[in-house]
Every structure is written in structure tokens, then in C-alpha cells.
Amino acid sequence: MYSLSDFDFNLPPERIAQFPLPDRSASRLLHVDGARLVDRQFTDILELLQPGDLLVMNDTRVLKARFFGVKDSGGKVEVLVERVLDTRTVLAQVRASKSPGPGVKIRLAEAFDVTVGERAGEFFTLKFEADVFDLIEQYGRLPLPPYIEHAPGEFDETRYQTVFNKVPGAVAAPTAGLHFDEALLQKLKDKGVNFAYVTLHVGAGTFQPVRTENLAEHKMHTEWYTMPQETVDAARAARAAGRDVIAVGTTSLRALESASQSGELVAGSADTALFITPGYLFKTVTRLITNFHLPKSTLLMLVSAFAGYDEIRAAYAHAIANEYRFFSYGDAMLLTTPNKA
């Protein structure tokens, strides 16, 4: 049994990537092959995948989900949209000196008003006066992760989105997908690698550290996903042919494994609170492309479950010693799991 302290590590601040590289596919790739660690470039993914393998990518689009505003009393407020409930309603984190009660109006971005509704746990329900997506796109700010220290600029608005983004709803990027550009995707397609998509709207909870030493006491954040039937069919065909199902990022993996809890992958849409820790047996995904994750995070626990606890500890120590770039704008890993159901 592992506890929270087993997933801590010391990361020099200079290893946190503050900006993306000029070219998406120019990142490094640490290939974790059991106990063997191979330093590669991300474009080497072309030789590491084979015809008939299936790449599953998360086509969510990051919303400009952060707002600054004032309550009708004059108090300053910061709002981070967590989830769009319908075209006029969102769940949001609201930071203020005093929590606003139901009926309070908040002026956001000096442009429009929202009305506070009922609390939903740690979140507030906010009612918009017009289409949520239109107002967010027009007046919101891109919610870069808390460890990125610069204000979001025009460059971030392009590079903190994947080139295959389609469905708006996330408040954080599916960062493993940021390494793919159109040219690399075309080369993979020409080689015979197949593509499929899921939608999982990444929530702000992805950045929250686990705070309970006993992992069984951790309350996992929920995220909404959609698993298309076409992706189910493609994954089944790949596995039947003995090919790999490669999740591009932990978000794609979380969607695939959440939709596999019956023992086989099924189509549909649902909330998932799946918390993957060592000991979990993977039902659909056989390989994973992922970035490096925060200490004490649920994502570090997930990759430790996938590739092996000792293997991930060794890989992270190697990455730090060899000056890999960490987190959202950083380098990537390719992992294979021995832990299959």
C-alpha cells in the first residue's frame, strides 16, 4: 500500500517549462521501456509506433475561463469557470474576501453581469445573461496553470491548444497532445497508424495536490467525458489485431479506462471520478504518451500505476538529472504498461 509521501519528489524550479518551444514537435521524449530509459526526440514517436496501432486523442478545447470582476458591493472577485452546465449556466470557483450569496450580481471583465445561484460543494453556480461560450470567448482570459508565471498572451492562445481541438469545455489543456503538429500527424497517418478521439473536459482539479496521507481518503475530482462508438470500434479492432491502443495523455487514458469499467470498452457520456493508483489493472490502454507531472498529484499516481512505481521514480530522477523540461509546456514520456487486466 502506497501513501501520499511515496509520490513526492524535489524538482528544481528551473526545470518547470515556462514557455513552449518554438516548434510543437521539438520536445524531447523519454522512452521508458521497463527498466531501460532511452533519451529521444518527440519526432521519434514515428518509429516507435507501428502500422495498425491506434492513437487516441482528446479533442477538447480550452476555454478562456478566467475572469476578474467586482461584486455589486464593490468587492473584487476572481472567477474560474470549472464546467459549462448549459448555454446560460456554469459552475465556477469564486475567490473573494467574502463568499457571495445567492442573488448577488458580479460584474465580470467590466463587460457583463452574472448572478450567483446555489452552491455546489466548492463551486458556485453562475447565471450568465447571454450565451456562455460567446461571452467566455470574447471577454475571458486563458487559464494558464498556476506554476506558469507569465500572463497569457496571443502565443499561449495558440500553443495551449492542441491542433486537433474541437469541443470547447476544458479549463486546462490535454498537454501530451500539444507535441503533435499537422506534419507529424500526417507522417503517422502515412505510416498506417490509426487515429481516434475522445472528449474529456479537463477541470482545474487536475492541478490540485492530494492532501491526505492515506490515499483511500482522497476525494477525486470529477470530469465529463464522451466516448464515441467509432472510437470503441477502433480500439476493439486494434486489440483484436494485436496492436497497441496508445492514449495521448492521461485525460485520454482516463476516458478510455472510465468507459471500460464493465470489463470492455463501451460508448457513452458520463462523469468520471476514476482514481487510478498502483495496483490498478488497465483494461484498454496498452501505451501512454504523457508529460511529467506534479509531485503528490493524482496524475503521478496514475503513471506509476501504468508503468510501475519503481520505473517512474527512476524515470523522473533521470529526467531531472538530464534537464528535461517539466509540466504543461515541457517534454514527454512514452510508457508501456505490464499491468493489463
N, C-alpha and C positions, 0 to 999 in steps of 0.2 A: 504494500500500500504506500503510495506516494503522498506527501503533504506539500503545502504551498512552498516552503523553503527549498524544496528539491528543484524548483523551477526558477530560482533566482540566479543571476549572473551579473558580473560587473562589466559594464560597457563604457569605454571611454567616450565622452561627449563628441569628440571629433569623428567618431565612426558613424554618427547619425547623419544621413544624407539630407541636406537642407534644400537642395535643388536637384532636379533630374538632369541626367546627361543630355548633351545636345541631340543625340540620336537615341531613339527608343531602344533599339536592339543592341546598343553598345555596352550594356551592362555585363558584368561578369556572372558566371554560373558555376556554383559549387555542386558538382555531381557526387552525391552521397550513394555509393554502391556498397551497401553493407558497411563493413569497417573500412573500406577503401574510399579515400577522398581525392577527387580529381578536380584541379582548377581549370576551368574552361571559360569561354566566352558564350554569351547567351545565344548567339547565332549557331553555336554547335548543337543546339536542340534539333537542327535539321538532320544531323547524322545520328542522333540518339533516339529518334522516333522512326518507326518503320511503316511501310505501306499497310493500310488496314487498321492501324492504331486510330483511336478516337480521341480527339482533343475536345473537352467540354469547357465552354467559356461562359462567364456570367455577363449578360448583356445589359445589366443595369446602368443607368445614367445618374451621375451625382448631381443633386440639386444644389442651387445656391441657397443653402438652408440657414445661413446665419444672418440675423438682423440685430440692429441696435435701435432702441426706441425709448419712449417715455410713457409712463402711466398718466392717466388723466389728473393724478395728484401732483405730477411733476417729477416723480422719482424715475431714475434711469433704470433701464431694463435691457438685458441681453437675451435673445430668443434663439434657440437652435431647434429647428423642425426635426423631429425624430421620424415621423411617419405621416403620410397623407392618408386620411380616412375617406374623404370624398372630395368633390370639387370645391367645397367651401370650408372644410374642417381638417385640422391637423392635430396630432399630438406633438408637444414640444417641451423641451427643457426651458424653464424661465428662471433667469438669475436676476434677483432684485434684492434690495436691502430688506424689503418686507414682501412676503409672497402675496400676489394679487388674488383676491377672492372672486367668486363667480359674479359676472356682470361688469367687472372692471374693464375699461377700454384702454388699449395700448396703441399709441401711435408709432408705427414702425417706419424706419428709413425716411422720416419726415414726409411720408407719401400717402399712407393709408392706415386705417384703423382696424384692429382685430378686437374681438370681445372674448374675455376669458369665460370658459364654461366650467364643467366639473373636473375635479382632479381624477387622474387615472394612475394611481401609485405615485411614482416620482415625476410623472408628466402632467402637463396641463392640456386641456382641450381648448383650442383656439378657433373661433369662428371668423372666417375671412368675409369681406364684403363683396368680393368678386372671385373669379377663377383662381384657385390656389396656385396652379402651375404658372399661369401668366404673371401673377404678382411676384412669385419667387424668382422667376427668370429675369424679370425687369428690375427688381429692387434688392434682391438678396445678395449675399456675399458667399463665395465658395468657402466651405468649412474645412480648411486645411487641418491636419491632425495637430494636437496640442504640442508635439515636440518639434514641429516646423516653425521657425521663429520669424519668418518674414510674412508680411501681409500678402494675401493672394493677389497676383497680377494677371495680366492678359495671358502670359505664358502658361501660368498654372491652369487657367480655364481650359486650355487645350490639353496640357500634359497630365492633368489629374483626372483625365477621362481616357478610357480605352478607345481604340479606333473602331471597335465593334459595339460601342454603347448604343442602346436603342430605347430602353424603357425607363423613363425618369422615376426616381423614388429613393435613391440611396443618399446617405449623408456622409459616406466615406467611399473611396474608390476600391474596387476589387484589384488590389495593386499588382498581383502577379501578371495580370493582363496588360499592364502598362508597358511591358517589354516588347510586345508584338507590334510591328508596323505592317503596313499593307504588303510591302515587298517580301517580308519573311513569311507572312501568311500565304502568299501566292506560291512561294517556293515549297512550303509544306504541302499545299494542295496539289502542286505538280508532282510531288513525290508519291502521292497516293494516301496521305494522311487525311482522315475524315474529320469534319467539324460538326459539333452540335452545341446547343445553347440552353442555358437555364437562366432564370431571373431570380436573383436573391437581392433584396434591397438592404444593403449593409447599414446597420444602425450605429449610433455613437457608442453604444455599449461595447463595440469591438475594441475600443481603446481602454476600457476600464480594467484595472488590475483586479485580480481576485484578492479578497481581503480576509478570508477565513483560512486558517492554517489547515483545518480539516476540509478537504475538497468536497466532501459529501454535503457540507453545509452551504456551499455556494449556490446562489440563485442565478441561473443562467439567463441572460437577456434573450428576448425573442426577436426573430426576424422573419419576414414574409418571403416565401419563395413560390415559384411556379415551375413545374416540371412538365414540359410538353411531351405529348405522345411520340413525336418524331425523335426526341432525344432518348426516350425509353427504348424505342425500336433500334436506334443506332447503337446504344450501349449493349443491348442483348445480342445484336449481330456481332459486335466486336468480341465479346466474351465467348460466344459460340465458336468463333473462328480462332480462338486462342490469342487474340490481340489484346493490347493494353487499353484500358479506359483511363485517360490522363486528365485529372482535374486541373484546370488552370486557376490556381488559388484555393485558399481554404474556404472561400464562400461557395465556389462551385462544388467543392467536396461536401460541404455541409448540406447543400441542397440535395445532392445525389444520395448521400447516406441517410438523410432525413426521409427521403422518398423510398428508401429501401428497408425500412424498419420491419416490414412484414416478412422479410426474407428475400423478396425480389423487388426490383425497381418498378414503381408504378407512377403513372401520370397524375397530375392534380396540383392544386394550390393549397397552401396551409401555412400557419405559423409554425416555426420550429424553435424549440428550446433545447435542442440536442447538445449535450455537453460531452465531448469526446476526450477521454483520459486514457493513459496506458492500461492495457487490458481489453480495450475495445477491439472487436474483430470487424474488419471492413468488408462490406457486402458487395460493393460495386466498383469502387475506385481501386486501381492497382498501382498507379503512379501519380505523383503530385508535383506540380511546379509552384513554388511559393517563395515569397520574400522572407527575410529574417524578422523575427517577432520580438515584442517587448518582454522583458523579464516578468515573471509571475502572471503571465497572460493566459487566457484560455486557448489562444492560438498556439503558444509554445507547447502547451499540454497536448493539443491536437497533433502537432507534427511529431512529438515524442511518442505518441500512441502509434502514429503511422510508420515511422522509420525505426523506432526503438529509442528508449531513453538514453542509453549509453552512446549510441550512434549520434544522436542530436547534440548531446553535451560535447562530444569530440568535434563535431562539425562546427559548432558555434565557437569553440576555443580556437579552432583552425582559422575560421573566418576573421575573428578579432586579430589574431596574430598576423594574418596576411592582409590586413587592412581592407577587407570587404566593406562595402557601404550598406548600412542597415536601415530598415523600416521602409516606409511607403515609397520613397524615391530611390531606394537602394538596390542592391544586387539580388540575385535569385539563387534558389537551390532546385535541383531535381532529385526527388526521392522515390524509392520503390518500397512498397510495404511487404514484409513477410507475414503480416498479421491479417490473413484473409479468413473470412468465415467459410 
